[in-house]
Amino acid sequence: MSLRPGAGRLARLATAGLLLAAPVLARGEDGYELWLRYRPIADARRLAAVRGAFAQVVVEGDSATLRAARAELVRGLSGLVDREVAGSAAVGRDGAVLAGTPKGSKTIAGLGLGDALARAGGEGFVVRSLAVGGRRATVIAANTDVGVLYGAFRLLRHLQTGGDPAAIEIADAPKVKLRILNHWDNLNRTVERGYAGFSLWDWQKLPDYLDPRTTDYARANASVGINGTVLTNVNANATSLTAEWLGKAAALASVFRPYGIRVFLTARFSAPIEIGGLKTADPLDPQVAAWWKKKTDEIYSVIPDFGGFLVKANSEGQPGPQDYGRTHAEGANVLADALAPHGGVVMWRAFVYSHETPSDRAKQAYDEFHPLDGAFRPNVLVQVKNGAIDFQPREPFHPLFGAMPRTPLMMEFQITQEYLGFATHLVHLGPLFEETLRADTRSKGEGSLVAKVVEGSLDGHALSGMAGVANVGTDRNWCGSVFAQSNWYALGRFAWDPMARSEEVAGEWARMTFGTDPAVVAPVTRMMAGSREAAVDYMTPLGLHHQMAEGHHYGPGPWVDTAARADWNSTYYHRADANGIGFDRSPAGSNAVAQYAPPVAEVFGDARRVPEKLLLWFHHVPWDHRMASGRTLWDDLALHYQAGVDAVRRMEADWRSVDGLVDRERHAQVSAFLAIQEKEARWWRDACLLYFQTFSKRPLPAGVEPPERDLAYYVAIKKRYVPGN
Amino acid sequence: MSLRPGAGRLARLATAGLLLAAPVLARGEDGYELWLRYRPIADARRLAAVRGAFAQVVVEGDSATLRAARAELVRGLSGLVDREVAGSAAVGRDGAVLAGTPKGSKTIAGLGLGDALARAGGEGFVVRSLAVGGRRATVIAANTDVGVLYGAFRLLRHLQTGGDPAAIEIADAPKVKLRILNHWDNLNRTVERGYAGFSLWDWQKLPDYLDPRTTDYARANASVGINGTVLTNVNANATSLTAEWLGKAAALASVFRPYGIRVFLTARFSAPIEIGGLKTADPLDPQVAAWWKKKTDEIYSVIPDFGGFLVKANSEGQPGPQDYGRTHAEGANVLADALAPHGGVVMWRAFVYSHETPSDRAKQAYDEFHPLDGAFRPNVLVQVKNGAIDFQPREPFHPLFGAMPRTPLMMEFQITQEYLGFATHLVHLGPLFEETLRADTRSKGEGSLVAKVVEGSLDGHALSGMAGVANVGTDRNWCGSVFAQSNWYALGRFAWDPMARSEEVAGEWARMTFGTDPAVVAPVTRMMAGSREAAVDYMTPLGLHHQMAEGHHYGPGPWVDTAARADWNSTYYHRADANGIGFDRSPAGSNAVAQYAPPVAEVFGDARRVPEKLLLWFHHVPWDHRMASGRTLWDDLALHYQAGVDAVRRMEADWRSVDGLVDRERHAQVSAFLAIQEKEARWWRDACLLYFQTFSKRPLPAGVEPPERDLAYYVAIKKRYVPGN
């Protein structure tokens, strides 16, 4: 119901004053179309110019991928110019889009694009305004069909975001080879840490029924260059590797293939026992190796372009090679050997922690993996989270980046907002991605950016990858909220180019999602730019981390100190006492700073030099420590919490300013969610400050609103049936 | 994606041959609009007539319910006539719709509708073509605002299904007081026996965010007269009665209230212990009674129109009064006493079975409840499933109907297809509803139909009710498949009028859902009419029952004989042996037939007189028993299985015949699901016949296709991660 009748009728209804006084635009959109809305260009002059330049679509050559490119160009251009843009067999007039590869199109081959195409590689493209047979045209050229598809999406983005239709000169290619979504989707369709409904994979109906939505999922991914999807949870289930379930995965792969997307699966390390009937999963046992080889061959027999395995081993209860006294490398290599003949890869996660509670959990991944550098097969990537703890609002970059030069390290970001307020908190992650990727590891001198490690350029790896833990589900708007879509978008953009600029990416997304009106784009991009820092401020400012409620991680829980493991407690991380607060990871403490290259370690290890935003990550600091502001730590800490609340209120004001300029349905949902966020920012502020005040014994500084309830009230809050847990 | 751009643009795209060769109509609909699609009337003459008769909407009076009626009339009429139908303050021209109550509208009060309105009662209405102030008008009059809303939906249905726009004369009122959906929705949003995604209730975001979809849910229910919704699972969770969760339920109630829908909750009998801190839940303990009274008062303080409690007690592990040596009546009454001051009711389920395995489970509900007739408070209804086992493809009517004249008995149907192939099998339940409701209990002589028991007319009860276990979830089309929507629709229609005719209801639904083209309506209604008998034939013909796989109930499992309880085994129900097959419930057997009135018991108890469709429900019959066909039981049984497969193939042929006449997206989904159904009908046939053949030792008769695999193959099939389980 949320009817979608003809726009014409809607306009008439609106004119008649029956729907609302607001303009037609304000009628609902439900967010399903994501950033691929292709709404008519509003400005009449620009509309005329685009109509003139894009009146015909010519895709030379034929394949499922080229058909997808043609369909997208026809759909997108027809939408943007609000009239049909015809598909044609050949350029027959001024204003054609000509797309293809030199191999599939003599016309393209004859355009003299050889040099540009040489730089495009296997997935890049050239989009250029050119004369073709004397006609004005826009050419999309690539060496492969998927390059053409990427070029088609890029051209559409160019036009959606207000780019010049007449003098186009774009050449681009991805900097990272594997650009991947990790779905933590269970076989029963629940999604671990998922806040957008059920899993998109309707296993029961597969392989017989292919939901059209899976095609739209592929389109959305291809539009930002994502080229792989791990269908199953890292907390893996061996059933997903049985013949019946491989048939289901193969059906999904057939939907994704035309869009250049390969399917990956998680491999439960004990699968040889659970579904193979073996007595062991010891990676050095020849029977185990033979089982993985046979299973892998079976997978490739039904999914010829299977990407490979993602593995979480010996972490949080998952089985792994250490169960048999073997190393992570020995575990990864048995899988890698099975995959190598087919061109598949292993993505082996570095997020591990042993059964014994460590003195400092932040050190553990480095301690386990650093010695293994060079021990992995060439088709193994080690997948490293952006920080050493667990997808916190802010973490320093993971010390493994730069520390394993002989091993391709993949970046693992978390798009789903496990620690960031789930779907109702507006937290755009572009700034987090940018901050992490532009961090300088100094491992090979200045400029040894995390981005260069991930690209493989720092250490000369051909294999490279970036993954995001997906935030999509069956919710109509895919991600639980409209703004959460921006994080899916941004992951794709940063995976394509780790040196992308968050501001630019946010601007693209805002224009594609809400239109190019500056009165919308300015407040929306301002909200996005500040939202992550707002969350840091109202949750865990100044380097605090892991202060969330236990288990589900929703809401504050700084008092948590009864978890089954010490390092699941908030108190383990904040270490507040009468003297001060923070985790001493300096040489006087756990010395985690020593895991960084010396120039970094020196800065992080020195409470006077470490950036204040990381102060309490690395140091236990007295409450009266003098901050750059001239205030005490306690006062600054309190003011950060207040600043987080204030920032959310500014987001609310910005969003009110676009009322009537964006459609009513999306506006209403974002407004409701911002109200939740503002309420919960106050909850975080009050709960944390009241709790920390029991140690600091200091009054709240001027400018901080007094708490609304007492500490006991906040401690007593127990959220039940929280999603994703 | 699955774009819904302006119809005009789509038409142009289609004209340009870019989308498909098929007509515009064939472009996708996703089923979200259900039967409230309001597409433009295709026939030009009829369109002109409807435009002339419906050019203005005048709703006199103001309330949330009247605003909903006005909005629906404007939306529906504007859609049907493909132009804006204006809302106005007063009848100002020929062709107005005037809606209101005599109380709220002087115009309505002056129309002389007193007699008709007297018959309309609290929820009924009159819709009539009348002159109003000298203008031609259509009047919707009712005694209450919700009656006006129902009248508005009825007028729209009249026009959607091709009714005469000029000479309308409709007067109607519901025959049943409580018309209810039972949601078996858990607080974590999974749905027990749900095959359409997650629960619609997004508990985590409630009460702060109200999904617009919940309003559309209310519209759909109101359109068929459903006036109550039980939000929570009968396998209840006491948390739903805590203050926090009542606030969430109250938010949903606020959405539903304008649509005449009241919220009910399930009450876990042990809630006084679990959330009340008491040591007992003994219904005769004064503290327990006081707790329920206080809790109920609390509920009404936040949900003033709360409907009451649905309770499953002492059944399948649920706590109940028998835990304290009390009867079901004593259990129900403590809740009823708490609700009575507020006008609430208890719906106490008769679906019980004790811990001890019974000699015949079909007898148990009667044995426990029949003696309690007269022991319940006046605001208690006993909710009885249509049959004595559990929502099987076919069951004889439940023997309690007619057997408890002093107690209002509610009907409980299951809309969700737990035993009927989930969402992918097309099984329209109208024939099942009709067959059950028109069964003659003979309890007060001929004509003592189950329908009359349910209406309360047979025994003079003012309180009456019918419930359906809901099949809705977050799937875009609400029910998992388009045709499953017809079961939601039919439940509402039969709850409104238990003597409704399935054929008529199916015809309405088909026209509203796919349009009035006879070339569509005829095959669609034919499919619907035959689909349930098809399922009976390929699953459990001739009175067989409970032959489904264990636990999840998907697919055949006639060999199941290792369940934890004897009466969870298929073998318990079919009792096949070398001599024959069937459950002897005759006087020579369990004598379950004695629970029916004597004239019914005589027929059911006699293998020569019992309808063959119930033969094996009541009798153990030799394989060579001569059937009405002249064939042996074995041959007829086998031919029934084959007939089920053949009927599905006919449905496929019917559906192929409407290709191009219904939109592409819905057509494709139904086609894919029919293919699954045909494959699984063969699975059922082959598995069951091969298994029963191990007893009958007889060959398959001519006309039955040979099995595709051997019995071991079918027995080895183990479905995992089946939804709803």
Boltz contact constraints between the chains, C-beta under 6 A:
constraints:
  - contact:
      token1: [A, 1]
      token2: [B, 33]
      max_distance: 6.0
  - contact:
      token1: [A, 1]
      token2: [B, 36]
      max_distance: 6.0
  - contact:
      token1: [A, 1]
      token2: [B, 216]
      max_distance: 6.0
  - contact:
      token1: [A, 2]
      token2: [B, 212]
      max_distance: 6.0
  - contact:
      token1: [A, 4]
      token2: [B, 4]
      max_distance: 6.0
  - contact:
      token1: [A, 6]
      token2: [B, 6]
      max_distance: 6.0
  - contact:
      token1: [A, 6]
      token2: [B, 7]
      max_distance: 6.0
  - contact:
      token1: [A, 6]
      token2: [B, 8]
      max_distance: 6.0
  - contact:
      token1: [A, 7]
      token2: [B, 6]
      max_distance: 6.0
  - contact:
      token1: [A, 8]
      token2: [B, 6]
      max_distance: 6.0
  - contact:
      token1: [A, 8]
      token2: [B, 8]
      max_distance: 6.0
  - contact:
      token1: [A, 12]
      token2: [B, 84]
      max_distance: 6.0
  - contact:
      token1: [A, 13]
      token2: [B, 84]
      max_distance: 6.0
  - contact:
      token1: [A, 16]
      token2: [B, 84]
      max_distance: 6.0
  - contact:
      token1: [A, 16]
      token2: [B, 86]
      max_distance: 6.0
  - contact:
      token1: [A, 18]
      token2: [B, 74]
      max_distance: 6.0
  - contact:
      token1: [A, 18]
      token2: [B, 87]
      max_distance: 6.0
  - contact:
      token1: [A, 33]
      token2: [B, 1]
      max_distance: 6.0
  - contact:
      token1: [A, 74]
      token2: [B, 18]
      max_distance: 6.0
  - contact:
      token1: [A, 78]
      token2: [B, 13]
      max_distance: 6.0
  - contact:
      token1: [A, 84]
      token2: [B, 12]
      max_distance: 6.0
  - contact:
      token1: [A, 84]
      token2: [B, 13]
      max_distance: 6.0
  - contact:
      token1: [A, 84]
      token2: [B, 16]
      max_distance: 6.0
  - contact:
      token1: [A, 86]
      token2: [B, 16]
      max_distance: 6.0
  - contact:
      token1: [A, 87]
      token2: [B, 18]
      max_distance: 6.0
  - contact:
      token1: [A, 187]
      token2: [B, 721]
      max_distance: 6.0
  - contact:
      token1: [A, 188]
      token2: [B, 721]
      max_distance: 6.0
  - contact:
      token1: [A, 197]
      token2: [B, 198]
      max_distance: 6.0
  - contact:
      token1: [A, 197]
      token2: [B, 474]
      max_distance: 6.0
  - contact:
      token1: [A, 198]
      token2: [B, 197]
      max_distance: 6.0
  - contact:
      token1: [A, 198]
      token2: [B, 198]
      max_distance: 6.0
  - contact:
      token1: [A, 204]
      token2: [B, 723]
      max_distance: 6.0
  - contact:
      token1: [A, 208]
      token2: [B, 676]
      max_distance: 6.0
  - contact:
      token1: [A, 209]
      token2: [B, 672]
      max_distance: 6.0
  - contact:
      token1: [A, 212]
      token2: [B, 2]
      max_distance: 6.0
  - contact:
      token1: [A, 216]
      token2: [B, 1]
      max_distance: 6.0
  - contact:
      token1: [A, 239]
      token2: [B, 720]
      max_distance: 6.0
  - contact:
      token1: [A, 474]
      token2: [B, 197]
      max_distance: 6.0
  - contact:
      token1: [A, 474]
      token2: [B, 474]
      max_distance: 6.0
  - contact:
      token1: [A, 672]
      token2: [B, 209]
      max_distance: 6.0
  - contact:
      token1: [A, 676]
      token2: [B, 208]
      max_distance: 6.0
  - contact:
      token1: [A, 720]
      token2: [B, 239]
      max_distance: 6.0
  - contact:
      token1: [A, 721]
      token2: [B, 187]
      max_distance: 6.0
  - contact:
      token1: [A, 721]
      token2: [B, 188]
      max_distance: 6.0
  - contact:
      token1: [A, 723]
      token2: [B, 204]
      max_distance: 6.0
